[in-house]
Amino acid sequence: MKSIYFRTIYTLFVFLVLVVSSCNKAKPTNETKSITDTDRYYSALSAEKGRNAAFMAMFDSAGVTLAAHKPPIEGIEAIKKILLSSSDSTYILTWKPLFAKVAASAELGYTYGTYKLTDKKSLKIIEQGTYTTIWQKNSHGEWKAVMDTGNEGLE
């Protein structure tokens, strides 16, 4: 009787440890994949429909973008105005996330990686660089960019 009681308690304890440890590990992994997939999606959208369409779709309404030699561009309307002031029809902008991190709350995270600007006609690379995007989940559970910046130059 004592051995059956011991085995039952032991089995329940092992089961509980496995459940708790798997719960702690599953959430960040899924959220990290989610934010990385979101970043890749917007790069694919940029390749298909252009940088302007992708950026307008990916930014939160209160998003900020940082560009060289300019003050921060704050809010989707200001970002939209800057984007639409120049055509994106002669080049293709794509990027590749190399790393992603999501807060324990799963509401905020960031990605960073490399980008490539390619001439549409010749398919020659015009520029390469690095980028960082800070993401926040909106009320619909979608990742939206709240800050984005890039730096040209890769060896």
N, CA and C of each residue as an Amber inpcrd file, in Angstrom:
protein
   465
   0.8250000  -1.1960000   0.0000000   0.0000000   0.0000000   0.0000000
   0.8650000   1.2540000   0.0000000   1.9050000   1.2130000   0.8210000
   2.7900000   2.3660000   0.9360000   3.4860000   2.6430000  -0.3990000
   3.8860000   1.5820000  -1.1100000   4.5980000   1.7730000  -2.3740000
   3.6710000   2.3200000  -3.4660000   2.4170000   1.9400000  -3.4870000
   1.4540000   2.4800000  -4.4550000   1.2290000   3.9650000  -4.1800000
   1.0900000   4.3140000  -2.9220000   0.9160000   5.7180000  -2.5290000
   2.1350000   6.5430000  -2.9580000   3.3320000   6.0200000  -2.6990000
   4.5740000   6.7120000  -3.0630000   4.6700000   6.8910000  -4.5740000
   4.3950000   5.8170000  -5.3410000   4.4640000   5.9130000  -6.8090000
   3.4490000   6.9130000  -7.3570000   2.2690000   6.9650000  -6.8000000
   1.2380000   7.9080000  -7.2400000   1.6800000   9.3490000  -6.9830000
   2.1860000   9.6140000  -5.7960000   2.6690000  10.9630000  -5.4630000
   3.8490000  11.3320000  -6.3570000   4.7630000  10.4080000  -6.5380000
   5.9370000  10.6550000  -7.3800000   5.5100000  10.9530000  -8.8250000
   4.5990000  10.1670000  -9.3600000   4.1130000  10.3650000 -10.7290000
   3.4270000  11.7220000 -10.8710000   2.5960000  12.0750000  -9.9020000
   1.9460000  13.3880000  -9.9460000   2.9640000  14.5140000  -9.8710000
   3.9710000  14.3670000  -9.0440000   5.0190000  15.3850000  -8.9220000
   5.7660000  15.5580000 -10.2430000   6.1860000  14.4610000 -10.8600000
   6.8960000  14.5260000 -12.1490000   5.9960000  15.1690000 -13.2080000
   4.7340000  14.7870000 -13.2540000   3.7900000  15.3600000 -14.2000000
   3.6650000  16.8700000 -13.9900000   3.5360000  17.2840000 -12.7390000
   3.4160000  18.7090000 -12.4220000   4.6640000  19.4820000 -12.8550000
   5.8310000  18.9450000 -12.5980000   7.0890000  19.5950000 -13.0020000
   7.1530000  19.7380000 -14.5190000   6.7840000  18.6860000 -15.2360000
   6.7980000  18.7470000 -16.7040000   5.8150000  19.7800000 -17.2410000
   4.6300000  19.8360000 -16.6790000   3.6210000  20.8010000 -17.1260000
   4.1030000  22.2230000 -16.8770000   4.5860000  22.5040000 -15.6800000
   5.0420000  23.8540000 -15.3380000   6.2320000  24.2550000 -16.1990000
   7.1950000  23.3700000 -16.3790000   8.3760000  23.7380000 -17.1740000
   8.0350000  23.9230000 -18.6440000   7.1130000  23.1400000 -19.1730000
   6.7410000  23.3190000 -20.5810000   5.9560000  24.6010000 -20.7840000
   5.1460000  25.0090000 -19.8240000   4.3920000  26.2630000 -19.9360000
   5.3340000  27.4540000 -19.9330000   6.3390000  27.4310000 -19.1240000
   7.2780000  28.5490000 -19.0420000   8.0950000  28.7070000 -20.3150000
   8.3630000  27.6350000 -21.0030000   9.2050000  27.7080000 -22.1920000
   8.4050000  27.9580000 -23.4620000   7.1660000  27.5410000 -23.5350000
   6.3960000  27.6090000 -24.7790000   6.0390000  29.0340000 -25.1650000
   5.6470000  29.8510000 -24.2210000   5.1600000  31.1880000 -24.5440000
   6.2100000  32.0720000 -25.2230000   7.4210000  32.2400000 -24.6480000
   8.4100000  33.0880000 -25.3180000   8.7880000  32.5650000 -26.7050000
   8.8990000  31.2440000 -26.8540000   9.2620000  30.6760000 -28.1430000
   8.1990000  31.0230000 -29.1850000   6.9270000  30.8640000 -28.8470000
   5.8550000  31.1760000 -29.7860000   5.8100000  32.6700000 -30.0900000
   5.9820000  33.5190000 -29.0860000   5.9610000  34.9650000 -29.3000000
   7.1590000  35.4170000 -30.1230000   8.3160000  34.8330000 -29.8810000
   9.5070000  35.1780000 -30.6700000   9.2990000  34.8020000 -32.1290000
   8.7210000  33.6400000 -32.3640000   8.4210000  33.2250000 -33.7410000
   7.3970000  34.1650000 -34.3540000   6.3970000  34.5550000 -33.5800000
   5.3490000  35.4520000 -34.0630000   5.9170000  36.8060000 -34.5020000
   6.7770000  37.3790000 -33.6820000   7.3370000  38.6950000 -34.0250000
   8.2910000  38.5860000 -35.2190000   9.0430000  37.4890000 -35.2920000
   9.9470000  37.2680000 -36.4300000   9.1470000  37.0650000 -37.7150000
   8.0870000  36.2840000 -37.6370000   7.2230000  36.0710000 -38.8080000
   6.5920000  37.3800000 -39.2670000   6.1950000  38.2280000 -38.3160000
   5.6190000  39.5300000 -38.6570000   6.6380000  40.3790000 -39.4060000
   7.8620000  40.4100000 -38.9120000   8.9220000  41.1850000 -39.5650000
   9.1580000  40.6700000 -40.9910000   9.2020000  39.3680000 -41.1470000
   9.3880000  38.7750000 -42.4890000   8.2050000  39.0930000 -43.4080000
   6.9980000  39.0660000 -42.8520000   5.8080000  39.3770000 -43.6390000
   5.9020000  40.7830000 -44.2310000   6.2810000  41.7590000 -43.4210000
   6.3560000  43.1310000 -43.9230000   7.4670000  43.3000000 -44.9520000
   8.5530000  42.5480000 -44.8170000   9.5960000  42.5790000 -45.8480000
   9.0470000  42.0270000 -47.1700000   8.3030000  40.9310000 -47.0890000
   7.7000000  40.3480000 -48.2950000   6.6850000  41.3120000 -48.9080000
   5.9260000  42.0010000 -48.0720000   4.9720000  43.0030000 -48.5610000
   5.7100000  44.1460000 -49.2590000   6.8400000  44.5480000 -48.7050000
   7.6550000  45.6000000 -49.3180000   8.1590000  45.1560000 -50.6910000
   8.5880000  43.9150000 -50.8000000   9.0610000  43.3950000 -52.0850000
   7.9300000  43.3450000 -53.1070000   6.7380000  42.9980000 -52.6490000
   5.6010000  42.8440000 -53.5560000   4.9170000  44.1650000 -53.9000000
   4.6430000  45.0040000 -52.8940000   3.8390000  46.2080000 -53.1090000
   4.6030000  47.5090000 -52.9380000   5.8530000  47.4190000 -52.4920000
   6.6620000  48.6190000 -52.3080000   6.8500000  48.9860000 -50.8420000
   7.9340000  49.6990000 -50.5980000   8.2670000  50.1310000 -49.2490000
   7.1580000  50.9540000 -48.6200000   6.6050000  51.9010000 -49.3880000
   5.5900000  52.7970000 -48.8360000   4.3840000  52.0250000 -48.3000000
   3.8730000  51.0980000 -49.0730000   2.7170000  50.3080000 -48.6460000
   3.0540000  49.4660000 -47.4150000   4.2360000  48.8680000 -47.4110000
   4.6310000  48.0230000 -46.2840000   4.7780000  48.8410000 -45.0100000
   5.4510000  49.9870000 -45.1000000   5.6560000  50.8080000 -43.9000000
   4.3330000  51.3630000 -43.3720000   3.4570000  51.7800000 -44.2580000
   2.1710000  52.3120000 -43.7950000   1.3390000  51.2190000 -43.1290000
   1.4930000  49.9810000 -43.5830000   0.7560000  48.8710000 -42.9830000
   1.3730000  48.4130000 -41.6670000   2.6920000  48.5110000 -41.5270000
   3.3420000  47.9390000 -40.3480000   3.3880000  48.8660000 -39.1420000
   3.2960000  50.1850000 -39.3610000   3.4330000  51.1170000 -38.2490000
   2.1610000  51.2650000 -37.4360000   2.3400000  51.3580000 -36.1350000
   1.2780000  51.7200000 -35.2150000   0.9240000  53.1840000 -35.4560000
  -0.2650000  53.5990000 -35.1060000  -0.6750000  54.9900000 -35.3330000
   0.2290000  55.9880000 -34.6190000   0.8420000  55.5790000 -33.5090000
   1.7570000  56.4660000 -32.7670000   3.2190000  56.1130000 -33.0300000
   3.4860000  55.3660000 -34.0890000   4.8450000  54.9360000 -34.3990000
   5.7920000  56.0910000 -34.6880000   7.0800000  55.7920000 -34.5440000
   8.1390000  56.7770000 -34.7870000   9.1830000  56.1270000 -35.6760000
   9.6820000  56.8750000 -36.6400000  10.7950000  56.3940000 -37.4440000
  11.9400000  57.3970000 -37.3350000  13.1380000  56.8510000 -37.3020000
  14.3400000  57.6740000 -37.2070000  15.0930000  57.5530000 -38.5160000
  15.3970000  58.6760000 -39.1250000  16.1200000  58.7050000 -40.3910000
  17.3270000  59.6220000 -40.2500000  18.3460000  59.3520000 -41.0270000
  19.5680000  60.1530000 -40.9750000  19.2830000  61.6160000 -41.3190000
  19.8930000  62.4990000 -40.5790000  19.8400000  63.9400000 -40.8290000
  18.4360000  64.5400000 -40.7120000  17.5430000  63.8800000 -39.9560000
  16.1850000  64.3830000 -39.7610000  15.7970000  64.1890000 -38.3020000
  14.9320000  65.0570000 -37.8030000  14.4030000  64.7960000 -36.4620000
  13.4780000  63.5740000 -36.5100000  13.1660000  62.9660000 -35.3660000
  12.2480000  61.8260000 -35.3760000  10.9260000  62.1800000 -36.0620000
  10.4230000  61.2480000 -36.8430000   9.1510000  61.4290000 -37.5380000
   8.1170000  60.6700000 -36.7140000   7.1890000  61.4070000 -36.1070000
   6.2820000  60.8350000 -35.1210000   4.8500000  60.7460000 -35.6380000
   4.2590000  59.5640000 -35.4970000   2.8640000  59.3490000 -35.8630000
   2.7000000  58.8910000 -37.3000000   1.7010000  58.0810000 -37.5310000
   1.4840000  57.4910000 -38.8560000   1.2180000  58.5400000 -39.9250000
   0.5410000  59.6210000 -39.5890000   0.2680000  60.6530000 -40.6020000
   1.5540000  61.3320000 -41.0580000   2.4530000  61.6320000 -40.1300000
   3.7430000  62.2440000 -40.4940000   4.6040000  61.2510000 -41.2740000
   4.5730000  59.9870000 -40.8700000   5.3260000  58.9450000 -41.5830000
   4.7770000  58.7950000 -42.9940000   3.4750000  58.7750000 -43.1170000
   2.8130000  58.6530000 -44.4200000   3.2020000  59.8150000 -45.3440000
   3.2100000  61.0220000 -44.7880000   3.5630000  62.2040000 -45.5710000
   4.9920000  62.1020000 -46.1070000   5.9190000  61.6880000 -45.2730000
   7.3160000  61.5270000 -45.6970000   7.4310000  60.4190000 -46.7410000
   6.7810000  59.2920000 -46.4890000   6.8570000  58.1700000 -47.4290000
   6.3100000  58.5430000 -48.7980000   5.1570000  59.1870000 -48.8180000
   4.5230000  59.5100000 -50.0920000   5.1790000  60.6800000 -50.8230000
   6.1270000  61.3470000 -50.1530000   6.8370000  62.4420000 -50.8170000
   7.9110000  61.9230000 -51.7730000   8.1870000  60.6120000 -51.7040000
   9.1520000  60.0370000 -52.6480000   8.6250000  58.7050000 -53.1720000
   8.8680000  58.4770000 -54.4320000   8.3960000  57.2590000 -55.0780000
   9.2740000  56.0670000 -54.6730000   8.6490000  54.9260000 -54.5590000
   9.4020000  53.7050000 -54.2890000   9.3290000  52.7350000 -55.4810000
   9.0790000  53.2750000 -56.6680000   8.8530000  52.4350000 -57.8420000
  10.1310000  51.9850000 -58.5520000  11.2820000  52.5480000 -58.1920000
  12.5170000  52.1940000 -58.9050000  13.4060000  51.2290000 -58.1220000
  13.0100000  50.9030000 -56.9100000  13.8390000  50.0160000 -56.0880000
  12.9640000  49.0480000 -55.2890000  13.6290000  48.0390000 -54.7580000
  12.9760000  47.0570000 -53.8920000  13.7230000  47.0660000 -52.5580000
  12.9970000  47.3010000 -51.4900000  13.5760000  47.2590000 -50.1460000
  13.1130000  45.9730000 -49.4640000  14.0770000  45.1640000 -49.0540000
  13.7710000  43.9530000 -48.2990000  14.6900000  43.9050000 -47.0840000
  14.2710000  43.1510000 -46.0900000  15.0970000  43.0060000 -44.9020000
  14.9320000  41.6090000 -44.3370000  15.8810000  41.2540000 -43.4750000
  15.8930000  39.9170000 -42.8980000  16.1850000  40.0240000 -41.4080000
  15.2310000  39.6160000 -40.5730000  15.5030000  39.6380000 -39.1360000
  16.5430000  38.5840000 -38.7660000  17.5150000  38.9950000 -37.9690000
  18.5500000  38.0780000 -37.5030000  18.3560000  37.7070000 -36.0370000
  17.5960000  38.5200000 -35.3190000  17.3720000  38.2830000 -33.8960000
  16.0510000  38.9130000 -33.4950000  15.3840000  38.2810000 -32.5480000
  14.1330000  38.8270000 -31.9950000  14.0870000  38.5230000 -30.5070000
  13.5160000  39.4390000 -29.7750000  13.3500000  39.2700000 -28.3270000
  11.9870000  39.8330000 -27.9600000  11.2610000  39.1230000 -27.1060000
   9.9390000  39.5480000 -26.6720000   9.9330000  39.6200000 -25.1460000
   9.3380000  40.6750000 -24.6180000   9.2220000  40.8400000 -23.1690000
   8.3840000  39.7120000 -22.5740000   8.5840000  39.4500000 -21.2980000
   7.8370000  38.3980000 -20.6060000   6.3250000  38.6350000 -20.6870000
   5.9140000  39.8970000 -20.7660000   4.4860000  40.2220000 -20.8740000
   3.9180000  39.8820000 -22.2520000   4.7950000  39.6450000 -23.2230000
   4.4250000  39.3360000 -24.6170000   3.7010000  40.4880000 -25.3010000
   3.8940000  41.7060000 -24.8120000   3.2480000  42.8790000 -25.4070000
   4.2230000  43.7760000 -26.1510000   5.5130000  43.5950000 -25.9350000
   6.5350000  44.4550000 -26.5210000   7.7310000  43.5910000 -26.8920000
   8.3570000  43.9140000 -28.0110000   9.5370000  43.1760000 -28.4360000
  10.3020000  43.9500000 -29.4830000  11.4110000  43.3770000 -29.9160000
  12.1920000  44.0340000 -30.9610000  12.8240000  42.9980000 -31.8710000
  13.1270000  43.4420000 -33.0710000  13.8800000  42.6450000 -34.0250000
  15.0060000  43.5060000 -34.5570000  16.0720000  42.8510000 -34.9670000
  17.0980000  43.5630000 -35.7130000  17.6520000  42.6270000 -36.7740000
  18.2380000  43.2400000 -37.7870000  18.7580000  42.4370000 -38.8760000
  19.4090000  43.2990000 -39.9370000  19.4040000  42.7940000 -41.1500000
  20.0190000  43.4930000 -42.2690000  18.9670000  43.8090000 -43.3220000
  19.2330000  44.8730000 -44.0540000  18.3300000  45.2200000 -45.1530000
  19.1280000  45.3620000 -46.4350000  18.3950000  45.3110000 -47.5390000
  19.0050000  45.4430000 -48.8600000  18.0850000  46.2860000 -49.7290000
  18.6610000  47.2690000 -50.3960000  17.9510000  48.1160000 -51.3440000
  18.4740000  47.7280000 -52.7290000  17.5710000  47.2510000 -53.5850000
  17.9620000  46.7220000 -54.8900000  17.2980000  47.5230000 -55.9970000
  18.0570000  47.8440000 -57.0430000  17.5090000  48.5190000 -58.2150000
  16.5550000  47.5600000 -58.9290000  15.3410000  48.0250000 -59.2310000
  14.3320000  47.1600000 -59.8510000  14.7200000  46.6830000 -61.2490000
  15.3500000  47.5520000 -62.0240000  15.6910000  47.1800000 -63.4000000
  16.8940000  46.2560000 -63.4640000  17.9920000  46.6860000 -62.8860000
  19.2410000  45.9320000 -63.0130000  19.3990000  44.8420000 -61.9540000
  18.6080000  44.9230000 -60.8980000  18.6930000  44.0180000 -59.7510000
  20.0400000  44.1080000 -59.0120000  20.7530000  45.2200000 -59.2510000
  22.0020000  45.4580000 -58.5170000  21.6720000  46.0450000 -57.1520000
  22.4670000  45.6700000 -56.1730000  22.2730000  46.1970000 -54.8190000
  22.7660000  47.6400000 -54.7770000  21.8740000  48.5350000 -54.3860000
  22.1780000  49.9630000 -54.2750000  22.7680000  50.2690000 -52.9050000
  22.2170000  49.6250000 -51.8920000  22.6120000  49.9130000 -50.5120000
  22.2890000  48.7110000 -49.6400000  23.1110000  48.5140000 -48.6160000
  22.8610000  47.4980000 -47.6040000  23.0900000  48.1170000 -46.2350000
  22.4270000  47.5900000 -45.2450000  22.6260000  48.1310000 -43.9160000
  21.9700000  47.2750000 -42.8520000  21.8590000  47.8610000 -41.6740000
  21.2460000  47.1870000 -40.5350000  20.0190000  47.9720000 -40.0880000
  19.1420000  47.3010000 -39.3790000  17.9330000  47.9730000 -38.8920000
  17.5530000  47.4130000 -37.5280000  16.7500000  48.1740000 -36.8410000
  16.1170000  47.7420000 -35.5950000  14.6680000  48.2150000 -35.6290000
  13.7610000  47.3400000 -35.2660000  12.3520000  47.7050000 -35.1480000
  11.8610000  47.2830000 -33.7660000  11.1960000  48.1950000 -33.0910000
  10.5560000  47.8870000 -31.8120000   9.0740000  47.6930000 -32.1070000
   8.5300000  46.5890000 -31.6230000   7.1590000  46.1870000 -31.9110000
   6.3280000  46.1780000 -30.6280000   5.0390000  46.4980000 -30.7980000
   4.1000000  46.4180000 -29.6860000   2.8190000  45.7700000 -30.2030000
   2.2120000  44.9400000 -29.3730000   0.9400000  44.3400000 -29.7780000
  -0.1690000  45.3570000 -29.6030000  -1.0260000  45.4480000 -30.6160000
  -2.1760000  46.3560000 -30.5100000  -3.3450000  45.6370000 -29.8410000
  -4.4750000  46.2920000 -29.7550000  -5.6440000  45.7160000 -29.0640000
  -6.2050000  44.4810000 -29.7770000  -5.7990000  44.2620000 -31.0280000
  -6.2420000  43.0800000 -31.7920000  -5.2310000  41.9410000 -31.7160000
  -4.1460000  42.1470000 -30.9500000  -3.1200000  41.1220000 -30.8180000
  -2.1340000  41.0820000 -31.9670000  -2.1120000  42.1350000 -32.8020000
  -1.2010000  42.2000000 -33.9440000   0.0510000  42.9950000 -33.5530000
   1.2020000  42.5470000 -34.0350000   2.4350000  43.2950000 -33.8240000
   2.4470000  44.4970000 -34.7620000   2.6940000  45.6840000 -34.2080000
   2.8300000  46.9050000 -34.9980000   4.1180000  47.6110000 -34.5740000
   4.7810000  48.2150000 -35.5360000   6.0390000  48.9110000 -35.2590000
   5.7650000  50.2100000 -34.5120000   6.4360000  50.3890000 -33.3890000
   6.3240000  51.6480000 -32.6540000   7.5870000  52.4860000 -32.8310000
   8.6790000  51.8540000 -33.2780000   9.8870000  52.6050000 -33.6230000
  10.6960000  51.7780000 -34.6090000  11.2340000  52.4780000 -35.6050000
  12.0360000  51.8120000 -36.6320000  13.1850000  52.7200000 -37.0160000
  14.3410000  52.1220000 -37.1990000  15.5060000  52.8790000 -37.6450000
  16.4510000  51.9630000 -38.4030000  17.2710000  52.5320000 -39.2450000
  18.2440000  51.7700000 -39.9930000  19.5360000  52.5420000 -40.1980000
  20.5900000  51.8270000 -40.4280000  21.9050000  52.4210000 -40.6880000
  22.5030000  51.7850000 -41.9310000  22.8620000  52.6380000 -42.9010000
  23.4450000  52.0680000 -44.1180000  24.8830000  51.6660000 -43.8690000
  25.3280000  50.7570000 -44.6910000  26.7210000  50.3270000 -44.6600000
  26.9390000  48.9460000 -44.0850000  27.2600000  48.0360000 -44.9420000
  27.7060000  46.6860000 -44.5630000  28.9210000  46.3640000 -45.4140000
  29.8550000  45.6740000 -44.8390000  31.0500000  45.3050000 -45.6160000
  30.7750000  44.0890000 -46.4350000
